[in-house]
């Protein structure tokens, strides 16, 4: 990230989060913002990661409950 390699920084963050790093989760949001991917940054900050390492989708609540 210090050298402006935001795609690589985001990939590193994804692997570090899988290994348990909470700091990397925050850095992933910053990486997405630096890449101009603001909607994904907001989505990641609100909903986190999937088990497969992607950005989790918006939570859907069942209105019947």
PLY file of the C-alpha trace (Angstrom):
ply
format ascii 1.0
element vertex 65
property float x
property float y
property float z
element edge 64
property int vertex1
property int vertex2
end_header
0.00 0.00 0.00
2.87 2.36 0.75
3.84 2.19 -2.94
0.34 2.66 -4.34
-0.14 -1.01 -5.21
-3.71 -1.09 -3.92
-4.84 -4.22 -5.81
-1.96 -6.16 -4.30
-2.63 -4.63 -0.88
-6.27 -5.74 -1.06
-5.23 -9.28 -2.01
-2.78 -9.37 0.88
-5.49 -8.13 3.24
-7.88 -10.85 2.10
-5.29 -13.53 2.95
-4.41 -11.86 6.27
-8.07 -11.67 7.29
-8.41 -15.40 6.56
-5.49 -15.92 8.94
-7.27 -13.89 11.65
-5.96 -10.32 11.31
-8.50 -7.69 12.37
-6.18 -4.87 11.25
-6.10 -6.31 7.73
-9.90 -6.10 7.57
-9.69 -2.35 8.12
-6.85 -2.00 5.64
-8.90 -3.87 3.03
-11.61 -1.19 3.30
-8.98 1.53 2.85
-7.52 -0.32 -0.16
-10.92 -0.44 -1.84
-11.45 3.26 -1.18
-8.06 4.07 -2.72
-9.04 2.03 -5.78
-12.21 4.12 -6.13
-14.38 1.13 -5.25
-16.35 3.02 -2.60
-19.54 0.94 -2.79
-17.54 -2.25 -2.19
-15.68 -0.57 0.67
-18.97 0.32 2.36
-20.33 -3.18 1.73
-17.22 -4.78 3.24
-17.25 -2.47 6.26
-20.92 -3.18 6.97
-21.16 -6.91 6.23
-17.64 -8.32 6.28
-16.33 -11.32 4.37
-17.84 -14.57 3.14
-16.22 -17.86 4.08
-14.86 -18.01 0.53
-13.04 -14.66 0.98
-15.41 -12.44 -0.95
-17.36 -9.43 0.27
-20.52 -10.55 2.03
-23.85 -9.56 0.47
-26.42 -7.37 2.16
-28.29 -9.22 4.87
-31.90 -9.99 4.03
-34.45 -10.18 6.83
-37.49 -12.38 6.37
-40.56 -10.15 6.81
-42.64 -13.14 7.95
-40.72 -13.46 11.20
0 1
1 2
2 3
3 4
4 5
5 6
6 7
7 8
8 9
9 10
10 11
11 12
12 13
13 14
14 15
15 16
16 17
17 18
18 19
19 20
20 21
21 22
22 23
23 24
24 25
25 26
26 27
27 28
28 29
29 30
30 31
31 32
32 33
33 34
34 35
35 36
36 37
37 38
38 39
39 40
40 41
41 42
42 43
43 44
44 45
45 46
46 47
47 48
48 49
49 50
50 51
51 52
52 53
53 54
54 55
55 56
56 57
57 58
58 59
59 60
60 61
61 62
62 63
63 64
